[in-house]
Amino acid sequence: MSPGTDSGGRRVAVVTGASSGIGEALARRLTADGWHCVLVARREERLRELSGALGCEYEVCDVSDREAVGRAAAAIVARHPAVHLLVNNAGIPGRATFITATPEQINAVTGVNYLGGVWMLRALLPALERATPSSVVNVASVAGTVAVPTSGPYSASKAAQIAFSRAVCAELKPTGIKVLTVMPGFVETEGFPQRGFLPGLLSKAVVDPDYIAQKILKGIASGRRELITPGWYRLATIGQWLMPWLVYRIVSTRFMLSRDSF
Ligand SMILES: NC(=O)c1ccc[n+]([C@@H]2O[C@H](COP(=O)([O-])OP(=O)(O)OC[C@H]3O[C@@H](n4cnc5c(N)ncnc54)[C@H](OP(=O)(O)O)[C@@H]3O)[C@@H](O)[C@H]2O)c1
């Protein structure tokens, strides 16, 4: 835990998975836009450095540990009774199939990518209610809409996260808390080094975390409920619904089955 800082009247944002990648980019953009951020992740050294640079706060917390989430949320709410934005972004790759993954790997992707956001939202709900109109952003993935066999447990965790996000979007409507489900395509980050992993032309479609951070901020400002970004990934999602046989043929080719997983 970092020493509490006064938000100085600024809106308060809690960003999970803020020690690198999309979460870090978002924390930088939010701070530049005048938000006061509370960064959440496990690597304290990273959080200390970034929060020092941004003049914000941090909480060390494993979001898959429900009790740890409760403790972190209580510490945040003690300093900031009203939270205007929660970004559930913490996530890990699966890097295995449903057949090859260990039970621990399957538990871990489910616990972090899906349940982490559920525990965080429940723990911070009173603070979000105090701040209405407030927002929740759940960073899911296009992989939650199209299942890739080499990353089955990861896809399943993201599909569950999308269902969670859509359900609470409707449930929380009367409270004045807006929920945005974000489904990014390939993004180059520490946990997901896509450029080295994707073949030829596909690697050119990889974007940087700041691109996604900008899109998320625009999505919050315009009150969107869902965001697939970059937009052309909608083709994959639509293809899955309209032509599941074609997607099946593509993902079960020898080429696709021989790819590494994420
Ligand atoms: N990169 C992509 O291609 C891509 C595409 C679609 C969606 N996404 C999603 O985007 C989100 C951010 O990922 P990223 O690409 O920015 O990767 P990243 O740079 O590896 O960031 C992941 C963040 O999550 C944190 N984290 C991991 N496990 C955690 C845990 N148990 N408790 C708390 N924090 C935890 C990490 O920090 P610590 O290690 O310090 O805990 C890190 O800050 C993830 O949900 C990912 O699934 C990524």
The ligand as a MOL file (V3000), in Angstrom:
LIG
                    3D

  0  0  0     0  0            999 V3000
M  V30 BEGIN CTAB
M  V30 COUNTS 48 52 0 0 0
M  V30 BEGIN ATOM
M  V30 1 N -2.2240 -7.9470 -25.1340 0
M  V30 2 C -3.2280 -8.4780 -25.8410 0
M  V30 3 O -3.0460 -8.9150 -26.9980 0
M  V30 4 C -4.5980 -8.4860 -25.2610 0
M  V30 5 C -5.6790 -8.6960 -26.1300 0
M  V30 6 C -6.9700 -8.7210 -25.6150 0
M  V30 7 C -7.1610 -8.5340 -24.2640 0
M  V30 8 N -6.1010 -8.3560 -23.4320 0 CHG=1
M  V30 9 C -6.3710 -8.1990 -21.9970 0
M  V30 10 O -5.8730 -6.9550 -21.5720 0
M  V30 11 C -5.6200 -7.0080 -20.1750 0
M  V30 12 C -4.2570 -6.3970 -19.8730 0
M  V30 13 O -3.2550 -7.2250 -20.4280 0
M  V30 14 P -1.9490 -6.6390 -21.1210 0
M  V30 15 O -1.9660 -7.0890 -22.5190 0
M  V30 16 O -1.7990 -5.1910 -20.8310 0 CHG=-1
M  V30 17 O -0.8210 -7.5230 -20.4040 0
M  V30 18 P 0.2750 -7.1810 -19.3100 0
M  V30 19 O 1.1570 -6.0630 -19.7430 0
M  V30 20 O 0.9010 -8.4870 -18.9780 0
M  V30 21 O -0.5960 -6.6550 -18.0940 0
M  V30 22 C -1.3100 -7.4970 -17.2480 0
M  V30 23 C -1.4940 -6.7830 -15.9340 0
M  V30 24 O -2.2960 -7.6130 -15.0630 0
M  V30 25 C -1.6370 -7.6980 -13.8040 0
M  V30 26 N -1.9880 -8.9560 -13.1540 0
M  V30 27 C -1.7750 -10.2120 -13.6330 0
M  V30 28 N -2.2110 -11.1140 -12.7370 0
M  V30 29 C -2.7210 -10.4060 -11.6960 0
M  V30 30 C -3.3100 -10.7750 -10.4590 0
M  V30 31 N -3.4690 -12.0540 -10.1170 0
M  V30 32 N -3.7110 -9.7830 -9.6250 0
M  V30 33 C -3.5220 -8.4770 -9.9490 0
M  V30 34 N -2.9790 -8.0800 -11.1040 0
M  V30 35 C -2.5710 -9.0350 -11.9550 0
M  V30 36 C -0.1570 -7.5810 -14.1260 0
M  V30 37 O 0.5750 -7.0650 -13.0170 0
M  V30 38 P 1.3620 -7.9230 -11.9360 0
M  V30 39 O 2.1020 -8.9910 -12.6740 0
M  V30 40 O 2.2380 -6.8910 -11.3120 0
M  V30 41 O 0.3430 -8.4490 -11.0070 0
M  V30 42 C -0.1830 -6.5280 -15.2140 0
M  V30 43 O -0.2200 -5.2450 -14.6440 0
M  V30 44 C -5.7430 -8.4810 -19.7740 0
M  V30 45 O -6.9890 -8.7050 -19.1700 0
M  V30 46 C -5.6740 -9.2120 -21.1210 0
M  V30 47 O -6.3330 -10.4520 -21.0820 0
M  V30 48 C -4.8220 -8.3180 -23.8970 0
M  V30 END ATOM
M  V30 BEGIN BOND
M  V30 1 1 1 2
M  V30 2 2 2 3
M  V30 3 1 2 4
M  V30 4 1 4 5
M  V30 5 2 4 48
M  V30 6 2 5 6
M  V30 7 1 6 7
M  V30 8 2 7 8
M  V30 9 1 8 9
M  V30 10 1 8 48
M  V30 11 1 9 10
M  V30 12 1 9 46
M  V30 13 1 10 11
M  V30 14 1 11 12
M  V30 15 1 11 44
M  V30 16 1 12 13
M  V30 17 1 13 14
M  V30 18 2 14 15
M  V30 19 1 14 16
M  V30 20 1 14 17
M  V30 21 1 17 18
M  V30 22 2 18 19
M  V30 23 1 18 20
M  V30 24 1 18 21
M  V30 25 1 21 22
M  V30 26 1 22 23
M  V30 27 1 23 24
M  V30 28 1 23 42
M  V30 29 1 24 25
M  V30 30 1 25 26
M  V30 31 1 25 36
M  V30 32 1 26 27
M  V30 33 1 26 35
M  V30 34 2 27 28
M  V30 35 1 28 29
M  V30 36 1 29 30
M  V30 37 2 29 35
M  V30 38 1 30 31
M  V30 39 2 30 32
M  V30 40 1 32 33
M  V30 41 2 33 34
M  V30 42 1 34 35
M  V30 43 1 36 37
M  V30 44 1 36 42
M  V30 45 1 37 38
M  V30 46 2 38 39
M  V30 47 1 38 40
M  V30 48 1 38 41
M  V30 49 1 42 43
M  V30 50 1 44 45
M  V30 51 1 44 46
M  V30 52 1 46 47
M  V30 END BOND
M  V30 END CTAB
M  END
